[in-house]
Amino acid sequence: MAIKVKKIPIKTHNSVKKVEQYYTLLCHTYKIISSELEDTSKKLILQMAVKAVNNSAGLDGLIPMLLVFGTYF
């Protein structure tokens, strides 16, 4: 499937900015969904937030989820 997993050590200063960027976006998305759906479990809200972040366009205008499933080449 040509998927490569890149392990990032805790003290990798080059990748910390990427992690912080997506963490902020994920937290913001989680707060929005949890405020809208108060009666839903936290696990389900987290799944929805991750799915929403994965389906949103990145900096290059590409959607990561579509790249994984081979819609864009």
mmCIF file of the N, C-alpha and C atoms, coordinates in Angstrom:
data_MODEL
# 
_entry.id   MODEL 
# 
loop_
_atom_site.group_PDB 
_atom_site.id 
_atom_site.type_symbol 
_atom_site.label_atom_id 
_atom_site.label_alt_id 
_atom_site.label_comp_id 
_atom_site.label_asym_id 
_atom_site.label_entity_id 
_atom_site.label_seq_id 
_atom_site.pdbx_PDB_ins_code 
_atom_site.Cartn_x 
_atom_site.Cartn_y 
_atom_site.Cartn_z 
_atom_site.occupancy 
_atom_site.B_iso_or_equiv 
_atom_site.pdbx_formal_charge 
_atom_site.auth_seq_id 
_atom_site.auth_comp_id 
_atom_site.auth_asym_id 
_atom_site.auth_atom_id 
_atom_site.pdbx_PDB_model_num 
ATOM 1   N N  . MET A 1 1  ? 0.811   -1.193 0.000  1.00 0.00 ? 1  MET A N  1 
ATOM 2   C CA . MET A 1 1  ? 0.000   0.000  0.000  1.00 0.00 ? 1  MET A CA 1 
ATOM 3   C C  . MET A 1 1  ? 0.857   1.259  0.000  1.00 0.00 ? 1  MET A C  1 
ATOM 4   N N  . ALA A 1 2  ? 2.149   1.124  0.115  1.00 0.00 ? 2  ALA A N  1 
ATOM 5   C CA . ALA A 1 2  ? 3.084   2.256  0.075  1.00 0.00 ? 2  ALA A CA 1 
ATOM 6   C C  . ALA A 1 2  ? 2.856   3.256  1.203  1.00 0.00 ? 2  ALA A C  1 
ATOM 7   N N  . ILE A 1 3  ? 2.507   2.746  2.371  1.00 0.00 ? 3  ILE A N  1 
ATOM 8   C CA . ILE A 1 3  ? 2.342   3.608  3.545  1.00 0.00 ? 3  ILE A CA 1 
ATOM 9   C C  . ILE A 1 3  ? 3.605   3.481  4.383  1.00 0.00 ? 3  ILE A C  1 
ATOM 10  N N  . LYS A 1 4  ? 4.204   4.604  4.706  1.00 0.00 ? 4  LYS A N  1 
ATOM 11  C CA . LYS A 1 4  ? 5.409   4.608  5.529  1.00 0.00 ? 4  LYS A CA 1 
ATOM 12  C C  . LYS A 1 4  ? 5.094   5.241  6.879  1.00 0.00 ? 4  LYS A C  1 
ATOM 13  N N  . VAL A 1 5  ? 5.469   4.563  7.932  1.00 0.00 ? 5  VAL A N  1 
ATOM 14  C CA . VAL A 1 5  ? 5.272   5.082  9.279  1.00 0.00 ? 5  VAL A CA 1 
ATOM 15  C C  . VAL A 1 5  ? 6.589   5.686  9.741  1.00 0.00 ? 5  VAL A C  1 
ATOM 16  N N  . LYS A 1 6  ? 6.528   6.904  10.205 1.00 0.00 ? 6  LYS A N  1 
ATOM 17  C CA . LYS A 1 6  ? 7.722   7.579  10.672 1.00 0.00 ? 6  LYS A CA 1 
ATOM 18  C C  . LYS A 1 6  ? 7.630   7.749  12.179 1.00 0.00 ? 6  LYS A C  1 
ATOM 19  N N  . LYS A 1 7  ? 8.511   7.088  12.905 1.00 0.00 ? 7  LYS A N  1 
ATOM 20  C CA . LYS A 1 7  ? 8.548   7.226  14.355 1.00 0.00 ? 7  LYS A CA 1 
ATOM 21  C C  . LYS A 1 7  ? 9.276   8.507  14.707 1.00 0.00 ? 7  LYS A C  1 
ATOM 22  N N  . ILE A 1 8  ? 8.705   9.248  15.638 1.00 0.00 ? 8  ILE A N  1 
ATOM 23  C CA . ILE A 1 8  ? 9.306   10.504 16.055 1.00 0.00 ? 8  ILE A CA 1 
ATOM 24  C C  . ILE A 1 8  ? 9.663   10.401 17.529 1.00 0.00 ? 8  ILE A C  1 
ATOM 25  N N  . PRO A 1 9  ? 10.952  10.465 17.848 1.00 0.00 ? 9  PRO A N  1 
ATOM 26  C CA . PRO A 1 9  ? 11.340  10.444 19.266 1.00 0.00 ? 9  PRO A CA 1 
ATOM 27  C C  . PRO A 1 9  ? 10.796  11.668 19.999 1.00 0.00 ? 9  PRO A C  1 
ATOM 28  N N  . ILE A 1 10 ? 10.731  11.567 21.297 1.00 0.00 ? 10 ILE A N  1 
ATOM 29  C CA . ILE A 1 10 ? 10.151  12.635 22.109 1.00 0.00 ? 10 ILE A CA 1 
ATOM 30  C C  . ILE A 1 10 ? 10.924  13.941 21.953 1.00 0.00 ? 10 ILE A C  1 
ATOM 31  N N  . LYS A 1 11 ? 12.228  13.878 21.880 1.00 0.00 ? 11 LYS A N  1 
ATOM 32  C CA . LYS A 1 11 ? 13.050  15.093 21.859 1.00 0.00 ? 11 LYS A CA 1 
ATOM 33  C C  . LYS A 1 11 ? 13.491  15.501 20.456 1.00 0.00 ? 11 LYS A C  1 
ATOM 34  N N  . THR A 1 12 ? 12.708  15.204 19.435 1.00 0.00 ? 12 THR A N  1 
ATOM 35  C CA . THR A 1 12 ? 13.038  15.613 18.073 1.00 0.00 ? 12 THR A CA 1 
ATOM 36  C C  . THR A 1 12 ? 12.529  17.028 17.853 1.00 0.00 ? 12 THR A C  1 
ATOM 37  N N  . HIS A 1 13 ? 13.423  17.983 17.880 1.00 0.00 ? 13 HIS A N  1 
ATOM 38  C CA . HIS A 1 13 ? 13.020  19.380 17.818 1.00 0.00 ? 13 HIS A CA 1 
ATOM 39  C C  . HIS A 1 13 ? 12.518  19.783 16.437 1.00 0.00 ? 13 HIS A C  1 
ATOM 40  N N  . ASN A 1 14 ? 12.928  19.076 15.397 1.00 0.00 ? 14 ASN A N  1 
ATOM 41  C CA . ASN A 1 14 ? 12.473  19.415 14.044 1.00 0.00 ? 14 ASN A CA 1 
ATOM 42  C C  . ASN A 1 14 ? 11.004  19.078 13.842 1.00 0.00 ? 14 ASN A C  1 
ATOM 43  N N  . SER A 1 15 ? 10.502  18.060 14.524 1.00 0.00 ? 15 SER A N  1 
ATOM 44  C CA . SER A 1 15 ? 9.129   17.607 14.319 1.00 0.00 ? 15 SER A CA 1 
ATOM 45  C C  . SER A 1 15 ? 8.165   18.120 15.378 1.00 0.00 ? 15 SER A C  1 
ATOM 46  N N  . VAL A 1 16 ? 8.656   18.776 16.402 1.00 0.00 ? 16 VAL A N  1 
ATOM 47  C CA . VAL A 1 16 ? 7.790   19.242 17.482 1.00 0.00 ? 16 VAL A CA 1 
ATOM 48  C C  . VAL A 1 16 ? 6.781   20.254 16.958 1.00 0.00 ? 16 VAL A C  1 
ATOM 49  N N  . LYS A 1 17 ? 7.186   21.094 16.043 1.00 0.00 ? 17 LYS A N  1 
ATOM 50  C CA . LYS A 1 17 ? 6.286   22.111 15.503 1.00 0.00 ? 17 LYS A CA 1 
ATOM 51  C C  . LYS A 1 17 ? 5.102   21.472 14.778 1.00 0.00 ? 17 LYS A C  1 
ATOM 52  N N  . LYS A 1 18 ? 5.345   20.396 14.026 1.00 0.00 ? 18 LYS A N  1 
ATOM 53  C CA . LYS A 1 18 ? 4.257   19.701 13.331 1.00 0.00 ? 18 LYS A CA 1 
ATOM 54  C C  . LYS A 1 18 ? 3.281   19.096 14.326 1.00 0.00 ? 18 LYS A C  1 
ATOM 55  N N  . VAL A 1 19 ? 3.812   18.476 15.377 1.00 0.00 ? 19 VAL A N  1 
ATOM 56  C CA . VAL A 1 19 ? 2.954   17.848 16.383 1.00 0.00 ? 19 VAL A CA 1 
ATOM 57  C C  . VAL A 1 19 ? 2.121   18.910 17.089 1.00 0.00 ? 19 VAL A C  1 
ATOM 58  N N  . GLU A 1 20 ? 2.732   20.025 17.460 1.00 0.00 ? 20 GLU A N  1 
ATOM 59  C CA . GLU A 1 20 ? 2.006   21.100 18.132 1.00 0.00 ? 20 GLU A CA 1 
ATOM 60  C C  . GLU A 1 20 ? 0.932   21.688 17.233 1.00 0.00 ? 20 GLU A C  1 
ATOM 61  N N  . GLN A 1 21 ? 1.201   21.794 15.952 1.00 0.00 ? 21 GLN A N  1 
ATOM 62  C CA . GLN A 1 21 ? 0.231   22.346 15.011 1.00 0.00 ? 21 GLN A CA 1 
ATOM 63  C C  . GLN A 1 21 ? -1.014  21.468 14.947 1.00 0.00 ? 21 GLN A C  1 
ATOM 64  N N  . TYR A 1 22 ? -0.821  20.170 14.795 1.00 0.00 ? 22 TYR A N  1 
ATOM 65  C CA . TYR A 1 22 ? -1.973  19.273 14.699 1.00 0.00 ? 22 TYR A CA 1 
ATOM 66  C C  . TYR A 1 22 ? -2.651  19.083 16.044 1.00 0.00 ? 22 TYR A C  1 
ATOM 67  N N  . TYR A 1 23 ? -1.921  19.178 17.147 1.00 0.00 ? 23 TYR A N  1 
ATOM 68  C CA . TYR A 1 23 ? -2.512  19.054 18.468 1.00 0.00 ? 23 TYR A CA 1 
ATOM 69  C C  . TYR A 1 23 ? -3.480  20.206 18.720 1.00 0.00 ? 23 TYR A C  1 
ATOM 70  N N  . THR A 1 24 ? -3.071  21.402 18.361 1.00 0.00 ? 24 THR A N  1 
ATOM 71  C CA . THR A 1 24 ? -3.930  22.572 18.547 1.00 0.00 ? 24 THR A CA 1 
ATOM 72  C C  . THR A 1 24 ? -5.196  22.442 17.714 1.00 0.00 ? 24 THR A C  1 
ATOM 73  N N  . LEU A 1 25 ? -5.049  22.031 16.471 1.00 0.00 ? 25 LEU A N  1 
ATOM 74  C CA . LEU A 1 25 ? -6.202  21.854 15.592 1.00 0.00 ? 25 LEU A CA 1 
ATOM 75  C C  . LEU A 1 25 ? -7.119  20.764 16.116 1.00 0.00 ? 25 LEU A C  1 
ATOM 76  N N  . LEU A 1 26 ? -6.543  19.661 16.587 1.00 0.00 ? 26 LEU A N  1 
ATOM 77  C CA . LEU A 1 26 ? -7.343  18.558 17.120 1.00 0.00 ? 26 LEU A CA 1 
ATOM 78  C C  . LEU A 1 26 ? -8.088  18.979 18.382 1.00 0.00 ? 26 LEU A C  1 
ATOM 79  N N  . CYS A 1 27 ? -7.426  19.712 19.274 1.00 0.00 ? 27 CYS A N  1 
ATOM 80  C CA . CYS A 1 27 ? -8.082  20.190 20.505 1.00 0.00 ? 27 CYS A CA 1 
ATOM 81  C C  . CYS A 1 27 ? -9.234  21.137 20.183 1.00 0.00 ? 27 CYS A C  1 
ATOM 82  N N  . HIS A 1 28 ? -9.015  22.029 19.241 1.00 0.00 ? 28 HIS A N  1 
ATOM 83  C CA . HIS A 1 28 ? -10.058 22.980 18.861 1.00 0.00 ? 28 HIS A CA 1 
ATOM 84  C C  . HIS A 1 28 ? -11.268 22.246 18.260 1.00 0.00 ? 28 HIS A C  1 
ATOM 85  N N  . THR A 1 29 ? -11.007 21.285 17.399 1.00 0.00 ? 29 THR A N  1 
ATOM 86  C CA . THR A 1 29 ? -12.075 20.502 16.786 1.00 0.00 ? 29 THR A CA 1 
ATOM 87  C C  . THR A 1 29 ? -12.815 19.693 17.840 1.00 0.00 ? 29 THR A C  1 
ATOM 88  N N  . TYR A 1 30 ? -12.073 19.104 18.782 1.00 0.00 ? 30 TYR A N  1 
ATOM 89  C CA . TYR A 1 30 ? -12.682 18.315 19.855 1.00 0.00 ? 30 TYR A CA 1 
ATOM 90  C C  . TYR A 1 30 ? -13.608 19.183 20.708 1.00 0.00 ? 30 TYR A C  1 
ATOM 91  N N  . LYS A 1 31 ? -13.181 20.392 21.032 1.00 0.00 ? 31 LYS A N  1 
ATOM 92  C CA . LYS A 1 31 ? -14.009 21.289 21.853 1.00 0.00 ? 31 LYS A CA 1 
ATOM 93  C C  . LYS A 1 31 ? -15.293 21.684 21.135 1.00 0.00 ? 31 LYS A C  1 
ATOM 94  N N  . ILE A 1 32 ? -15.202 21.928 19.838 1.00 0.00 ? 32 ILE A N  1 
ATOM 95  C CA . ILE A 1 32 ? -16.389 22.299 19.074 1.00 0.00 ? 32 ILE A CA 1 
ATOM 96  C C  . ILE A 1 32 ? -17.385 21.148 19.042 1.00 0.00 ? 32 ILE A C  1 
ATOM 97  N N  . ILE A 1 33 ? -16.896 19.940 18.738 1.00 0.00 ? 33 ILE A N  1 
ATOM 98  C CA . ILE A 1 33 ? -17.792 18.785 18.660 1.00 0.00 ? 33 ILE A CA 1 
ATOM 99  C C  . ILE A 1 33 ? -18.382 18.462 20.026 1.00 0.00 ? 33 ILE A C  1 
ATOM 100 N N  . SER A 1 34 ? -17.576 18.539 21.081 1.00 0.00 ? 34 SER A N  1 
ATOM 101 C CA . SER A 1 34 ? -18.090 18.206 22.410 1.00 0.00 ? 34 SER A CA 1 
ATOM 102 C C  . SER A 1 34 ? -19.114 19.233 22.899 1.00 0.00 ? 34 SER A C  1 
ATOM 103 N N  . SER A 1 35 ? -18.989 20.486 22.477 1.00 0.00 ? 35 SER A N  1 
ATOM 104 C CA . SER A 1 35 ? -19.987 21.481 22.866 1.00 0.00 ? 35 SER A CA 1 
ATOM 105 C C  . SER A 1 35 ? -21.305 21.278 22.117 1.00 0.00 ? 35 SER A C  1 
ATOM 106 N N  . GLU A 1 36 ? -21.206 20.776 20.884 1.00 0.00 ? 36 GLU A N  1 
ATOM 107 C CA . GLU A 1 36 ? -22.415 20.522 20.097 1.00 0.00 ? 36 GLU A CA 1 
ATOM 108 C C  . GLU A 1 36 ? -23.120 19.232 20.522 1.00 0.00 ? 36 GLU A C  1 
ATOM 109 N N  . LEU A 1 37 ? -22.353 18.205 20.863 1.00 0.00 ? 37 LEU A N  1 
ATOM 110 C CA . LEU A 1 37 ? -22.897 16.894 21.216 1.00 0.00 ? 37 LEU A CA 1 
ATOM 111 C C  . LEU A 1 37 ? -22.549 16.559 22.664 1.00 0.00 ? 37 LEU A C  1 
ATOM 112 N N  . GLU A 1 38 ? -23.286 17.112 23.585 1.00 0.00 ? 38 GLU A N  1 
ATOM 113 C CA . GLU A 1 38 ? -22.963 16.949 25.002 1.00 0.00 ? 38 GLU A CA 1 
ATOM 114 C C  . GLU A 1 38 ? -23.228 15.542 25.534 1.00 0.00 ? 38 GLU A C  1 
ATOM 115 N N  . ASP A 1 39 ? -24.184 14.827 24.952 1.00 0.00 ? 39 ASP A N  1 
ATOM 116 C CA . ASP A 1 39 ? -24.559 13.507 25.459 1.00 0.00 ? 39 ASP A CA 1 
ATOM 117 C C  . ASP A 1 39 ? -23.760 12.366 24.836 1.00 0.00 ? 39 ASP A C  1 
ATOM 118 N N  . THR A 1 40 ? -22.785 12.662 24.011 1.00 0.00 ? 40 THR A N  1 
ATOM 119 C CA . THR A 1 40 ? -21.999 11.645 23.315 1.00 0.00 ? 40 THR A CA 1 
ATOM 120 C C  . THR A 1 40 ? -20.756 11.298 24.131 1.00 0.00 ? 40 THR A C  1 
ATOM 121 N N  . SER A 1 41 ? -20.304 10.039 24.019 1.00 0.00 ? 41 SER A N  1 
ATOM 122 C CA . SER A 1 41 ? -19.131 9.607  24.780 1.00 0.00 ? 41 SER A CA 1 
ATOM 123 C C  . SER A 1 41 ? -17.866 10.312 24.283 1.00 0.00 ? 41 SER A C  1 
ATOM 124 N N  . LYS A 1 42 ? -16.899 10.441 25.176 1.00 0.00 ? 42 LYS A N  1 
ATOM 125 C CA . LYS A 1 42 ? -15.646 11.125 24.837 1.00 0.00 ? 42 LYS A CA 1 
ATOM 126 C C  . LYS A 1 42 ? -14.874 10.378 23.757 1.00 0.00 ? 42 LYS A C  1 
ATOM 127 N N  . LYS A 1 43 ? -14.948 9.058  23.782 1.00 0.00 ? 43 LYS A N  1 
ATOM 128 C CA . LYS A 1 43 ? -14.248 8.250  22.777 1.00 0.00 ? 43 LYS A CA 1 
ATOM 129 C C  . LYS A 1 43 ? -14.805 8.518  21.377 1.00 0.00 ? 43 LYS A C  1 
ATOM 130 N N  . LEU A 1 44 ? -16.110 8.590  21.268 1.00 0.00 ? 44 LEU A N  1 
ATOM 131 C CA . LEU A 1 44 ? -16.744 8.852  19.972 1.00 0.00 ? 44 LEU A CA 1 
ATOM 132 C C  . LEU A 1 44 ? -16.453 10.267 19.494 1.00 0.00 ? 44 LEU A C  1 
ATOM 133 N N  . ILE A 1 45 ? -16.440 11.227 20.418 1.00 0.00 ? 45 ILE A N  1 
ATOM 134 C CA . ILE A 1 45 ? -16.117 12.610 20.054 1.00 0.00 ? 45 ILE A CA 1 
ATOM 135 C C  . ILE A 1 45 ? -14.683 12.700 19.547 1.00 0.00 ? 45 ILE A C  1 
ATOM 136 N N  . LEU A 1 46 ? -13.760 11.989 20.196 1.00 0.00 ? 46 LEU A N  1 
ATOM 137 C CA . LEU A 1 46 ? -12.368 11.994 19.741 1.00 0.00 ? 46 LEU A CA 1 
ATOM 138 C C  . LEU A 1 46 ? -12.248 11.380 18.350 1.00 0.00 ? 46 LEU A C  1 
ATOM 139 N N  . GLN A 1 47 ? -12.984 10.298 18.091 1.00 0.00 ? 47 GLN A N  1 
ATOM 140 C CA . GLN A 1 47 ? -12.961 9.692  16.757 1.00 0.00 ? 47 GLN A CA 1 
ATOM 141 C C  . GLN A 1 47 ? -13.476 10.663 15.711 1.00 0.00 ? 47 GLN A C  1 
ATOM 142 N N  . MET A 1 48 ? -14.535 11.378 16.033 1.00 0.00 ? 48 MET A N  1 
ATOM 143 C CA . MET A 1 48 ? -15.084 12.359 15.086 1.00 0.00 ? 48 MET A CA 1 
ATOM 144 C C  . MET A 1 48 ? -14.109 13.509 14.851 1.00 0.00 ? 48 MET A C  1 
ATOM 145 N N  . ALA A 1 49 ? -13.431 13.939 15.903 1.00 0.00 ? 49 ALA A N  1 
ATOM 146 C CA . ALA A 1 49 ? -12.476 15.042 15.763 1.00 0.00 ? 49 ALA A CA 1 
ATOM 147 C C  . ALA A 1 49 ? -11.293 14.637 14.888 1.00 0.00 ? 49 ALA A C  1 
ATOM 148 N N  . VAL A 1 50 ? -10.764 13.437 15.108 1.00 0.00 ? 50 VAL A N  1 
ATOM 149 C CA . VAL A 1 50 ? -9.642  12.956 14.284 1.00 0.00 ? 50 VAL A CA 1 
ATOM 150 C C  . VAL A 1 50 ? -10.075 12.817 12.832 1.00 0.00 ? 50 VAL A C  1 
ATOM 151 N N  . LYS A 1 51 ? -11.265 12.285 12.601 1.00 0.00 ? 51 LYS A N  1 
ATOM 152 C CA . LYS A 1 51 ? -11.781 12.142 11.244 1.00 0.00 ? 51 LYS A CA 1 
ATOM 153 C C  . LYS A 1 51 ? -11.952 13.511 10.582 1.00 0.00 ? 51 LYS A C  1 
ATOM 154 N N  . ALA A 1 52 ? -12.447 14.493 11.328 1.00 0.00 ? 52 ALA A N  1 
ATOM 155 C CA . ALA A 1 52 ? -12.634 15.831 10.775 1.00 0.00 ? 52 ALA A CA 1 
ATOM 156 C C  . ALA A 1 52 ? -11.301 16.469 10.414 1.00 0.00 ? 52 ALA A C  1 
ATOM 157 N N  . VAL A 1 53 ? -10.291 16.302 11.273 1.00 0.00 ? 53 VAL A N  1 
ATOM 158 C CA . VAL A 1 53 ? -8.966  16.863 10.985 1.00 0.00 ? 53 VAL A CA 1 
ATOM 159 C C  . VAL A 1 53 ? -8.345  16.157 9.784  1.00 0.00 ? 53 VAL A C  1 
ATOM 160 N N  . ASN A 1 54 ? -8.505  14.845 9.688  1.00 0.00 ? 54 ASN A N  1 
ATOM 161 C CA . ASN A 1 54 ? -7.948  14.107 8.553  1.00 0.00 ? 54 ASN A CA 1 
ATOM 162 C C  . ASN A 1 54 ? -8.633  14.464 7.240  1.00 0.00 ? 54 ASN A C  1 
ATOM 163 N N  . ASN A 1 55 ? -9.895  14.849 7.303  1.00 0.00 ? 55 ASN A N  1 
ATOM 164 C CA . ASN A 1 55 ? -10.627 15.185 6.082  1.00 0.00 ? 55 ASN A CA 1 
ATOM 165 C C  . ASN A 1 55 ? -10.478 16.639 5.678  1.00 0.00 ? 55 ASN A C  1 
ATOM 166 N N  . SER A 1 56 ? -9.872  17.452 6.517  1.00 0.00 ? 56 SER A N  1 
ATOM 167 C CA . SER A 1 56 ? -9.693  18.856 6.160  1.00 0.00 ? 56 SER A CA 1 
ATOM 168 C C  . SER A 1 56 ? -8.440  19.018 5.301  1.00 0.00 ? 56 SER A C  1 
ATOM 169 N N  . ALA A 1 57 ? -8.456  20.024 4.464  1.00 0.00 ? 57 ALA A N  1 
ATOM 170 C CA . ALA A 1 57 ? -7.331  20.247 3.555  1.00 0.00 ? 57 ALA A CA 1 
ATOM 171 C C  . ALA A 1 57 ? -6.116  20.722 4.327  1.00 0.00 ? 57 ALA A C  1 
ATOM 172 N N  . GLY A 1 58 ? -4.955  20.217 3.950  1.00 0.00 ? 58 GLY A N  1 
ATOM 173 C CA . GLY A 1 58 ? -3.703  20.610 4.584  1.00 0.00 ? 58 GLY A CA 1 
ATOM 174 C C  . GLY A 1 58 ? -3.128  21.864 3.963  1.00 0.00 ? 58 GLY A C  1 
ATOM 175 N N  . LEU A 1 59 ? -1.870  22.131 4.242  1.00 0.00 ? 59 LEU A N  1 
ATOM 176 C CA . LEU A 1 59 ? -1.223  23.338 3.741  1.00 0.00 ? 59 LEU A CA 1 
ATOM 177 C C  . LEU A 1 59 ? -1.077  23.341 2.228  1.00 0.00 ? 59 LEU A C  1 
ATOM 178 N N  . ASP A 1 60 ? -0.936  22.160 1.642  1.00 0.00 ? 60 ASP A N  1 
ATOM 179 C CA . ASP A 1 60 ? -0.773  22.063 0.193  1.00 0.00 ? 60 ASP A CA 1 
ATOM 180 C C  . ASP A 1 60 ? -2.108  21.976 -0.538 1.00 0.00 ? 60 ASP A C  1 
ATOM 181 N N  . GLY A 1 61 ? -3.204  22.052 0.196  1.00 0.00 ? 61 GLY A N  1 
ATOM 182 C CA . GLY A 1 61 ? -4.516  21.932 -0.414 1.00 0.00 ? 61 GLY A CA 1 
ATOM 183 C C  . GLY A 1 61 ? -4.935  20.490 -0.646 1.00 0.00 ? 61 GLY A C  1 
ATOM 184 N N  . LEU A 1 62 ? -4.146  19.541 -0.156 1.00 0.00 ? 62 LEU A N  1 
ATOM 185 C CA . LEU A 1 62 ? -4.464  18.133 -0.316 1.00 0.00 ? 62 LEU A CA 1 
ATOM 186 C C  . LEU A 1 62 ? -5.126  17.601 0.941  1.00 0.00 ? 62 LEU A C  1 
ATOM 187 N N  . ILE A 1 63 ? -6.015  16.652 0.771  1.00 0.00 ? 63 ILE A N  1 
ATOM 188 C CA . ILE A 1 63 ? -6.709  16.040 1.899  1.00 0.00 ? 63 ILE A CA 1 
ATOM 189 C C  . ILE A 1 63 ? -6.014  14.722 2.220  1.00 0.00 ? 63 ILE A C  1 
ATOM 190 N N  . PRO A 1 64 ? -5.409  14.584 3.414  1.00 0.00 ? 64 PRO A N  1 
ATOM 191 C CA . PRO A 1 64 ? -4.632  13.385 3.746  1.00 0.00 ? 64 PRO A CA 1 
ATOM 192 C C  . PRO A 1 64 ? -5.404  12.080 3.612  1.00 0.00 ? 64 PRO A C  1 
ATOM 193 N N  . MET A 1 65 ? -6.674  12.055 3.988  1.00 0.00 ? 65 MET A N  1 
ATOM 194 C CA . MET A 1 65 ? -7.461  10.820 3.924  1.00 0.00 ? 65 MET A CA 1 
ATOM 195 C C  . MET A 1 65 ? -7.599  10.337 2.485  1.00 0.00 ? 65 MET A C  1 
ATOM 196 N N  . LEU A 1 66 ? -7.762  11.248 1.546  1.00 0.00 ? 66 LEU A N  1 
ATOM 197 C CA . LEU A 1 66 ? -7.888  10.859 0.146  1.00 0.00 ? 66 LEU A CA 1 
ATOM 198 C C  . LEU A 1 66 ? -6.557  10.371 -0.415 1.00 0.00 ? 66 LEU A C  1 
ATOM 199 N N  . LEU A 1 67 ? -5.449  10.890 0.094  1.00 0.00 ? 67 LEU A N  1 
ATOM 200 C CA . LEU A 1 67 ? -4.142  10.403 -0.339 1.00 0.00 ? 67 LEU A CA 1 
ATOM 201 C C  . LEU A 1 67 ? -3.919  8.972  0.128  1.00 0.00 ? 67 LEU A C  1 
ATOM 202 N N  . VAL A 1 68 ? -4.362  8.658  1.346  1.00 0.00 ? 68 VAL A N  1 
ATOM 203 C CA . VAL A 1 68 ? -4.182  7.306  1.892  1.00 0.00 ? 68 VAL A CA 1 
ATOM 204 C C  . VAL A 1 68 ? -4.922  6.285  1.050  1.00 0.00 ? 68 VAL A C  1 
ATOM 205 N N  . PHE A 1 69 ? -6.147  6.608  0.650  1.00 0.00 ? 69 PHE A N  1 
ATOM 206 C CA . PHE A 1 69 ? -6.942  5.646  -0.101 1.00 0.00 ? 69 PHE A CA 1 
ATOM 207 C C  . PHE A 1 69 ? -6.725  5.705  -1.605 1.00 0.00 ? 69 PHE A C  1 
ATOM 208 N N  . GLY A 1 70 ? -5.767  6.490  -2.045 1.00 0.00 ? 70 GLY A N  1 
ATOM 209 C CA . GLY A 1 70 ? -5.361  6.488  -3.451 1.00 0.00 ? 70 GLY A CA 1 
ATOM 210 C C  . GLY A 1 70 ? -6.288  7.272  -4.379 1.00 0.00 ? 70 GLY A C  1 
ATOM 211 N N  . THR A 1 71 ? -7.095  8.162  -3.840 1.00 0.00 ? 71 THR A N  1 
ATOM 212 C CA . THR A 1 71 ? -7.956  8.968  -4.702 1.00 0.00 ? 71 THR A CA 1 
ATOM 213 C C  . THR A 1 71 ? -7.133  9.985  -5.464 1.00 0.00 ? 71 THR A C  1 
ATOM 214 N N  . TYR A 1 72 ? -6.135  10.589 -4.793 1.00 0.00 ? 72 TYR A N  1 
ATOM 215 C CA . TYR A 1 72 ? -5.198  11.490 -5.446 1.00 0.00 ? 72 TYR A CA 1 
ATOM 216 C C  . TYR A 1 72 ? -3.899  10.753 -5.647 1.00 0.00 ? 72 TYR A C  1 
ATOM 217 N N  . PHE A 1 73 ? -3.245  10.982 -6.754 1.00 0.00 ? 73 PHE A N  1 
ATOM 218 C CA . PHE A 1 73 ? -1.950  10.312 -7.016 1.00 0.00 ? 73 PHE A CA 1 
ATOM 219 C C  . PHE A 1 73 ? -0.847  11.307 -7.108 1.00 0.00 ? 73 PHE A C  1 
# 
